[in-house]
Amino acid sequence: MKIFSLIAIFFVLSSCASLKKFGCPYEISEADVFFDNDGSPCAKICVFNGAEKAVKSMTVSFVLYDSNGSEGTLESESIIEVLGEDVLAGEERRFLIPLEKYVSGSVDGELKIGFLFLREIIYEDGRRWRDGFGKFALRDGGE
């Protein structure tokens, strides 16, 4: 009887639908910081929607580091932004996030993104997927 129960649990957990439910429904293919024509820093983040339904909005979270690995020039330890654009199922979308309000003064050198993840995804049907602790975070922008 015990073996039958273990086999049943294995088949339930190994089905594609069950694994998708516990997995990460997105992929981040690119994450970097650039300076626009005015010299203002912007984050560029490319997100692929791996779910079978469209996304209405996503909440992204990340930290910024300067070229020395320090957060000293930054106003905030963690950046949280709502990305309110629709992303169809199986589609990749590039988001540009202005960073002026998070950086104090001028920045010498480059800025890097770290501990990047989607905190929440809201789908077209109203359902939500959450990762409040960064279980699926990229530790060092895009890598």
C-alpha positions, -999 to 999 in steps of 0.1 A, spaced: 0 0 0 28 24 8 45 18 -25 12 25 -44 9 58 -25 45 68 -34 39 59 -70 7 80 -71 25 110 -55 53 107 -81 29 108 -110 10 138 -96 42 157 -90 59 148 -122 31 159 -145 39 190 -166 9 210 -152 20 204 -116 56 213 -122 46 245 -140 25 255 -110 56 254 -87 81 267 -112 91 301 -125 67 315 -152 92 340 -166 127 343 -179 149 374 -178 172 374 -208 189 408 -203 194 432 -175 217 462 -176 220 499 -170 228 525 -196 228 563 -197 204 581 -221 213 611 -242 208 634 -212 232 613 -190 203 599 -169 206 563 -158 180 538 -171 176 501 -165 169 478 -195 152 445 -185 140 419 -210 113 396 -197 99 365 -214 64 354 -204 66 316 -202 30 313 -190 1 302 -212 -18 334 -205 -12 371 -210 3 393 -182 -14 426 -173 14 438 -150 45 428 -132 63 441 -102 101 440 -106 126 443 -78 164 447 -79 193 465 -64 219 488 -80 256 487 -75 283 512 -87 315 501 -104 331 495 -69 303 471 -59 290 498 -35 255 511 -30 268 544 -16 255 567 -43 220 552 -42 189 566 -25 173 532 -20 186 498 -11 160 480 -32 142 493 -63 106 481 -68 88 492 -99 54 482 -114 56 474 -151 21 479 -164 24 468 -200 7 437 -214 29 408 -223 13 380 -243 19 344 -236 52 333 -251 62 369 -258 94 387 -247 92 424 -238 119 450 -231 112 475 -203 131 507 -197 130 520 -161 143 556 -154 166 554 -124 171 591 -116 150 590 -85 171 562 -71 205 577 -76 218 607 -57 242 630 -75 263 621 -104 275 586 -110 312 579 -119 315 548 -140 289 521 -146 259 509 -126 251 472 -123 219 454 -115 218 427 -89 193 404 -71 167 410 -99 134 392 -98 97 396 -104 79 400 -71 44 397 -86 28 389 -119 -9 397 -125 -25 378 -154 -53 388 -176 -77 366 -157 -69 383 -124 -48 355 -110 -15 364 -93 19 347 -91 42 359 -63 78 356 -53 82 378 -23 116 367 -12 135 364 -46 136 326 -48 141 330 -86 163 361 -85 193 367 -108 221 374 -84 242 395 -108 222 411 -136 213 389 -165 238 361 -155 
